Amino acid sequence: MILAQLLSLACYVLSLIVLKSHFDPEFLQSWDFIWRVLLVTLISCLPLYVL
């Protein structure tokens, strides 16, 4: 499981490097991006902890 998460993170970082023109680095470092990611993560993971 940990290996899959590390590979997923590596693919994400690699795509940020290779596809620079498709990502807005300023937005990725903003609080607006962070709270949206946290909200989506919370909504998707919360039902797993409730069960």
Beta strands, then each sheet from edge to edge (+ up, - down):
end
